[in-house]
């Protein structure tokens, strides 16, 4: 009999696609937190360009094979990675976290509030890596593997959140925030500063398949899709996202709820620049941005909508 218990861990209440999406989302969040803590600790200890730092003549901070792979990923996807640390994959995270000298110098105190030591951390990351690879290649995952991917990733996120709380770097306003955005045209962007609302122009929205940053000019009849990622350390029932797409003065193209924004432009939108706005509101009685009644705010302004192609020749 199907259980009626709800919650992220009870994946048998979800479809297989929903469970895979949740698992991928949590692993992605775990990797982002990992890169963040590596970046902050290594910059503090070794300087801004820590990728080139040499601990000794025989021991670089970042081994040559990782540096070459990072350079290759950045060259293949020049618009996707704004920093070298963003091009680290989960196998690189395992190496850096579990290398004995780096573990003892930087990560031991952080991880051993939860894990027993390097070998357990290595084993858990390897399990997460195997699950991530299966998702990436469309291979079958058992219910147990999906649950492991979610639970193990959450364990790491919890460790990192606890660390920041202990050192006093927790947010003054402890609320979920938009962390990244991607669209149906292959553009993606990670947010670097969460101190203020997130407002961007389309020409600052890079295409991961090209180093060029070009305007996003839709044509009448085109559909467009945007996906906003939210800090996964907060459960989705803790907040609500509402969005609206407008043009001109007061014209509404579409509106809805959730982190997926989809709409279609038509002739009435031609020559206007559509504006996409999204508000995240928690269920608390107070809000980070009280003046607009929300806890985080996203805005993307696109370039002008062009007429249908066939109209150009009439």
Rosetta blueprint (number, residue, H / E / L):
1 X L
2 X L
3 X L
4 X L
5 X L
6 X L
7 X L
8 X L
9 X L
10 X L
11 X H
12 X H
13 X H
14 X L
15 X L
16 X H
17 X H
18 X H
19 X H
20 X H
21 X H
22 X H
23 X H
24 X H
25 X H
26 X H
27 X H
28 X H
29 X H
30 X H
31 X H
32 X H
33 X H
34 X H
35 X H
36 X H
37 X H
38 X H
39 X H
40 X H
41 X H
42 X H
43 X H
44 X H
45 X H
46 X H
47 X L
48 X L
49 X L
50 X H
51 X H
52 X H
53 X L
54 X E
55 X L
56 X L
57 X L
58 X L
59 X L
60 X E
61 X L
62 X L
63 X L
64 X H
65 X H
66 X H
67 X H
68 X H
69 X H
70 X H
71 X H
72 X H
73 X H
74 X H
75 X H
76 X H
77 X L
78 X L
79 X L
80 X L
81 X L
82 X L
83 X L
84 X H
85 X H
86 X H
87 X H
88 X L
89 X L
90 X H
91 X H
92 X H
93 X H
94 X H
95 X H
96 X H
97 X H
98 X H
99 X L
100 X H
101 X H
102 X H
103 X H
104 X H
105 X H
106 X H
107 X H
108 X H
109 X H
110 X H
111 X H
112 X L
113 X L
114 X L
115 X L
116 X L
117 X L
118 X H
119 X H
120 X H
121 X H
122 X H
123 X H
124 X H
125 X H
126 X H
127 X H
128 X H
129 X H
130 X H
131 X H
132 X H
133 X H
134 X H
135 X H
136 X H
137 X L
138 X L
139 X L
140 X L
141 X L
142 X L
143 X H
144 X H
145 X H
146 X H
147 X H
148 X H
149 X H
150 X H
151 X H
152 X H
153 X H
154 X H
155 X H
156 X H
157 X H
158 X H
159 X H
160 X H
161 X H
162 X H
163 X H
164 X H
165 X H
166 X H
167 X L
168 X L
169 X L
170 X L
171 X L
172 X L
173 X L
174 X L
175 X L
176 X L
177 X L
178 X E
179 X E
180 X E
181 X E
182 X E
183 X E
184 X L
185 X L
186 X L
187 X E
188 X E
189 X E
190 X E
191 X L
192 X L
193 X L
194 X L
195 X L
196 X L
197 X L
198 X E
199 X E
200 X E
201 X E
202 X H
203 X H
204 X H
205 X L
206 X L
207 X E
208 X L
209 X L
210 X L
211 X L
212 X L
213 X L
214 X L
215 X L
216 X L
217 X L
218 X L
219 X E
220 X L
221 X L
222 X L
223 X E
224 X E
225 X E
226 X E
227 X E
228 X E
229 X E
230 X E
231 X L
232 X L
233 X L
234 X L
235 X L
236 X H
237 X H
238 X H
239 X E
240 X E
241 X E
242 X E
243 X E
244 X E
245 X E
246 X E
247 X E
248 X L
249 X L
250 X L
251 X E
252 X E
253 X E
254 X E
255 X E
256 X E
257 X E
258 X L
259 X L
260 X E
261 X E
262 X E
263 X E
264 X E
265 X L
266 X L
267 X H
268 X H
269 X H
270 X E
271 X L
272 X L
273 X E
274 X E
275 X E
276 X E
277 X E
278 X E
279 X E
280 X E
281 X E
282 X E
283 X L
284 X L
285 X L
286 X L
287 X L
288 X L
289 X E
290 X H
291 X H
292 X H
293 X L
294 X E
295 X L
296 X E
297 X E
298 X E
299 X E
300 X E
301 X E
302 X E
303 X E
304 X E
305 X E
306 X E
307 X L
308 X L
309 X H
310 X H
311 X H
312 X H
313 X H
314 X L
